[in-house]
Amino acid sequence: MRKIIIGVMGPGNGAIASDLKNAYKLGQLIAERGWVLLTGGRKSGVMDAATQGAKAANGLTIGILPDEGEGSISDGVDIAIFTGMGSARNNINVLSSDAVIACGIGSGTASEIALALKANKSVILLNDDLTSQEFFRQLAPDRVLLAATSEEAIAIASKLV
């Protein structure tokens, strides 16, 4: 039986403290459920925090990396997929995820949310940015789901998968 893959998308260098805290907790909760965590794989921001949280709970992690080398890979990534595709790898991130959680917001995260919506996937937004929440809810009101905490995001993901 195929394992459930939960994608946690979020900013790298632009991540704020609450994004990092939420991402770490998301990683832990995903691992505790026996799900696989998928991130952008870099040693930066939400990607790194989520993988570290998953590893703390003995979870399995996948990193879909934008480049071809190991220079910026998170220490928490178990399975590294080097794409050499730059930001085009964002489509792989969302299409490979059974549920997508956007933790925080940045331009790369916004592209992943948009790609997920275009692929008819639901997206769970875990951020305090009202502008991004309103924008994405206008695009797909029935598929953009809001969560105030990591626990709430995981509860919503449980219903989606």
N, C-alpha and C positions, 0 to 999 in steps of 0.2 A: 504494500500500500504506500502510495506517495505521501511524503511528509508535507504538512502545511507550511508554507513560506509566508512570513509577514515582512513586508518592506517598510523600513523606517527611513523616511527621507527628511533631510533638513540641512540647514546651512553648515558650511565648514567653518571658515575663519570668522564669519559674521554671527555665529551662534552666541546667544546671550546666556547668562547663568541659568535662568529657568529652563531654557531649551536643553542645556546639558544635563540638568537634574532630571528632567522629564525623560530624556533619551536613555539615560542610564537605567532608570526604573522600567521603561518600556522593554529594554533588553532583558532585564531580569525576569519580568513577567512573561515575556515570550518564551524564554528558556524554561521557566517553571512549568509551562503548559506542554512542553515537549515539541514546540514549534521551532522552525528554523528561522533565524533572523537574516534578512538581506539588507545590506546598506550599500552606499557608494564606495565603501571600503577604505577610504582615506584616513590617515592619522590626524584627523582634524574635526573639531566641532561635534555635531550630532552623530556623525558616522562613527567616530571613535568612542564617544560616550556610550552609545547603544551597544556596540560590540563588547566594550568592557563590562557593561552590565550583564550581558548574556553570558560572557565567560565566567563572571562571578557566580552565576547560577548553573555552571557546567553545560551551557547551551552550545549549539552548533551554529556557526556564523558563515555567511557568504558575503564576499565583497566584490562588487562589479566595478572594477577600476577603469578610469578614463584613459590611462596610459599603458605603456608596454613594459614598465619596469617596477621593481619593488621599492623604490625610493620613498614613496609616501604612504605605504600600506600600514594600516592599523595593526598593532600587535595582537588585537583580539580577533582578527580574521583567520578562520580555519581554512576556508576554500576561497582562494583568490582567482578571479577571472579577469585577466588583463585584456582589454578590448582594443586599445589603440584608437578608440573612437571619439575621445574627448567627451563633450556633453551629449553626443548622440547616444552614449551608453545609458542615458536617462530612460529611454524607451525600453531597454532591456530590463532595467530596474523595475518598472511598473508592470510590464507584461509578465515577468517571472514571479510576481507577488500575488498571493491569493487575497491579501488585503493590504491596502496602502495606508500608512499613517504618516502624515506630514507634521513633523515636530519642529515648530518654528517656521520662519519664512525667509526666503532669499530668492534671488533670480533663478538659481538652479532648481530649488524646491518648487517654485511657481511653475517651471516648465514640466516638472514631474507630475504635479497635480493636474495640469492641463492635458498632458499625455494620457494620464489615467482616465480622466473624464472622457476624452476622445475615444478611448478604448472601451467605453461603457462600464468602467469600474467605479465603485464607490471609493471615496477618499475620506478618511477621518482627519480632521484638522485639530491639532493640539497646539494652539497658540493664542495669544491675547490680542493679536492684530485684527481689529474690527474691520479695517479697510479690506484686508485680504479675505476675511470671512465673508463679507458682503459681496465682494466681487465674484468669488467662486460659487457662492450660493445662488447668485443670479444666473450663472452659466448652467448649473445642474442642481436645482433645489432639492431634488429627491435623492441625489447621490453624494452630496457634500454634507457630512455629518460632523457635528461639533462635539468636542470632548473638553472638559475643564481639567481633567487629571489623567495621568497615565493609566490608572485603574479603570477609569471610565472608557478610555480609548480601547483598552483590551476587552472590556465587556462588549463594546460595539463590534470589535473585530470578531469576537466569538460568535456573534449572531450572523456575521457576513460569511464566515467559513463553515 
